[in-house]
């Protein structure tokens, strides 16, 4: 059996970098996708450059996504795992103050980008031998409940849950499994503001508990390591004491 092959989007920082490095350490060959070439090169350095292929990619551009998957096929011959991780949010302002361009940019990356990558993964996974593979979408606890002033991000993460279900259903006949990991307060550079204090639903600014990114990495690797006749459809991994469940 040849080494397994993965594509990780948003691989230049945060959760994407941590997962990509862990996959390489677990024996995967990994195609790294993201907008910033220098950051992808740093991820490759941390992972061991020989096991990685850095492909600067804007996932909101379907032609760039197609080139990413073709480069992966040419370099590694197949695809076993796609981690749809790329995503971001808009400014935390009242929704009526958001510019249309801000709404579109979040939708283009978080939702359309995930769809474009999923399309290309289906094409490759259906055609390869052995057939099939796994897709893991990085959702968010915002796929279940919103934060204040997060309409674009929350809407795309809710939509992503529907895309995950449709992908799991449409891939079933072709040995393509799809699941989603919803993460709460992993300690990355982007999420570090949670420690300093973030707006709550009742209007107060409160510091929130965080958890190590390694917890997310372990969860993704568990999902990735299942045989294709088993699937984690949805998994929530969050800091135990963060204000997610309960009244408040």
C-alpha positions in Angstrom: 0.0 0.0 0.0 1.4 3.4 -1.0 1.6 6.3 1.4 -1.7 8.1 1.9 -2.1 11.5 0.3 -3.9 14.5 1.8 -4.7 18.1 0.8 -5.1 20.6 3.5 -6.5 24.1 2.7 -5.6 27.1 4.9 -2.4 25.2 5.6 -0.3 28.3 6.2 -1.2 28.9 9.8 -3.3 27.8 12.8 -5.3 24.7 12.7 -4.4 24.0 9.1 -0.7 24.1 9.7 -1.0 22.0 12.9 -3.0 19.3 11.1 -0.8 19.3 8.0 2.3 18.8 10.1 0.7 16.0 12.1 -0.5 14.3 8.9 3.1 14.4 7.5 4.4 13.0 10.8 1.8 10.2 10.5 3.2 9.2 7.1 1.0 11.1 4.8 2.2 13.0 1.8 0.5 16.4 2.0 -0.4 19.1 -0.5 -0.5 22.5 1.3 -2.9 25.0 0.0 -3.3 28.7 1.0 -2.9 32.2 -0.3 0.5 33.0 1.2 3.4 31.1 -0.4 5.9 32.0 2.4 3.6 30.7 5.1 3.1 27.4 3.2 6.8 27.0 2.8 7.2 27.4 6.6 4.5 24.7 7.1 6.4 22.5 4.7 9.7 23.1 6.6 8.0 22.1 9.9 6.5 19.0 8.4 9.5 17.9 6.4 9.7 19.4 3.0 10.1 16.0 1.3 6.7 14.9 2.3 4.9 18.1 1.2 3.9 20.0 -1.9 3.1 23.7 -1.4 0.6 25.1 -3.9 -0.4 28.7 -3.4 -4.2 28.6 -3.9 -7.2 30.9 -3.6 -9.9 28.4 -2.9 -12.6 30.9 -4.0 -11.2 30.6 -7.5 -12.4 27.4 -9.1 -9.7 27.4 -11.7 -7.0 27.7 -9.0 -8.7 24.8 -7.1 -8.6 22.7 -10.2 -4.9 23.4 -10.6 -4.3 22.4 -6.9 -5.9 19.0 -7.4 -4.1 18.4 -10.7 -0.8 19.3 -9.1 -1.5 16.9 -6.3 -2.4 14.1 -8.7 0.7 14.7 -10.8 3.0 14.7 -7.8 1.5 12.0 -5.6 -0.8 10.0 -7.9 -4.0 10.0 -5.8 -5.9 11.6 -3.0 -7.0 9.9 0.2 -8.0 12.9 2.4 -9.2 16.4 1.9 -9.3 18.7 5.0 -11.4 21.7 4.0 -10.0 24.1 6.6 -9.7 27.5 4.8 -12.1 30.1 6.2 -12.4 33.5 7.9 -14.9 36.0 9.3 -15.9 39.5 8.5 -15.6 42.6 10.8 -17.6 42.1 14.0 -20.0 45.0 13.4 -23.8 45.2 13.2 -24.9 43.3 10.1 -26.5 46.4 8.5 -23.0 48.0 8.5 -21.4 45.3 6.5 -20.5 46.0 2.9 -21.8 43.6 0.3 -18.2 42.9 -0.7 -17.4 41.7 2.9 -20.4 39.3 2.8 -19.4 37.9 -0.6 -15.7 37.4 0.4 -16.7 35.3 3.4 -19.2 33.2 1.4 -16.7 32.8 -1.4 -14.0 31.3 0.8 -15.9 29.5 3.6 -18.7 28.0 1.5 -17.9 28.2 -2.2 -14.3 27.4 -1.7 -15.2 24.3 0.3 -17.6 23.3 -2.5 -15.1 23.8 -5.3 -12.5 21.6 -3.4 -15.1 19.0 -2.7 -16.0 18.9 -6.4 -12.4 18.3 -7.4 -11.9 15.7 -4.7 -14.9 13.8 -6.0 -13.5 13.8 -9.5 -10.2 12.4 -8.4 -11.5 10.0 -5.7 -14.0 8.5 -8.1 -11.4 7.9 -10.8 -8.5 6.6 -8.8 -7.7 3.0 -7.9 -8.3 2.0 -5.1 -11.4 4.2 -5.4 -12.7 6.6 -2.7 -11.4 8.7 0.1 -12.4 10.9 3.0 -13.4 14.6 3.2 -13.3 16.4 6.5 -14.9 19.9 6.7 -13.8 22.4 9.4 -17.1 23.8 10.6 -17.3 25.7 13.9 -19.5 25.8 16.9 -21.0 28.7 14.9 -22.5 26.0 12.8 -24.9 25.5 15.8 -25.0 28.9 17.6 -23.9 32.4 16.5 -21.8 35.0 18.3 -22.9 38.6 18.2 -22.1 40.4 14.9 -21.1 37.3 13.0 -23.8 36.9 10.4 -21.6 36.1 7.3 -19.4 33.6 9.2 -22.3 32.0 11.0 -24.4 31.7 7.8 -21.6 30.0 6.0 -20.9 27.5 8.8 -24.6 26.6 9.0 -24.6 26.1 5.2 -21.4 24.0 5.6 -23.3 21.5 7.7 -25.8 21.0 4.9 -23.0 20.6 2.4 -21.3 18.0 4.7 -24.5 15.9 4.8 -25.0 16.2 1.0 -21.4 15.3 0.4 -21.7 12.2 2.7 -24.8 11.1 0.8 -23.6 11.7 -2.7 -20.2 10.1 -2.0 -21.7 7.0 -0.4 -21.9 5.0 -3.7 -18.3 5.8 -4.5 -16.6 5.0 -1.1 -16.2 8.7 -0.3 -16.9 9.5 3.3 -17.4 13.0 4.6 -17.6 14.4 8.1 -17.4 17.7 9.9 -15.4 18.9 12.9 -16.9 21.8 14.8 -14.3 23.6 16.9 -14.6 25.9 19.9 -11.8 28.1 21.1 -8.7 26.3 20.0 -5.7 28.5 20.9 -4.5 29.8 17.6 -3.2 33.3 16.6 -6.6 34.1 15.1 -8.6 33.0 18.2 -6.2 34.6 20.8 -8.6 37.5 21.2 -10.9 35.2 23.1 -8.5 35.3 26.0 -8.4 39.1 26.1 -12.2 39.3 26.0 -14.9 38.9 23.4 -18.4 40.3 23.2 -21.1 38.0 24.7 -24.8 37.9 23.9 -25.8 39.9 26.9 -23.5 42.7 25.9 -20.6 42.1 28.3 -17.0 41.6 27.3 -15.6 38.4 28.8 -12.5 36.4 28.6 -13.2 32.8 27.4 -11.3 29.6 28.2 -9.2 28.1 25.5 -7.8 24.7 24.6 -4.6 23.5 22.9 -4.7 23.1 19.2 -3.3 19.6 19.7 -6.8 18.5 20.8 -8.1 19.4 17.4 -5.2 17.7 15.6 -5.9 14.4 17.5 -9.6 14.6 16.6 -8.9 15.2 12.9 -6.4 12.3 12.8 -8.9 10.0 14.5 -11.5 10.9 11.8 -9.0 10.5 9.1 -7.8 7.1 10.4 -11.1 5.4 10.2 -11.7 2.8 7.5 -14.0 4.1 4.7 -16.9 1.9 5.9 -17.0 4.0 9.1 -17.5 7.7 9.4 -17.8 10.5 12.0 -20.5 12.7 10.5 -20.2 15.5 13.1 -17.8 16.0 16.0 -17.7 18.9 18.4 -14.4 19.6 20.1 -14.3 22.6 22.4 -12.8 24.1 25.5 -14.7 22.5 28.4 -15.6 25.7 30.2 -16.3 28.0 27.3 -19.8 29.5 27.2 -21.4 27.3 24.5 -24.1 25.3 26.2 -26.5 26.5 28.8 -28.4 29.8 29.5 -26.4 33.0 29.5 
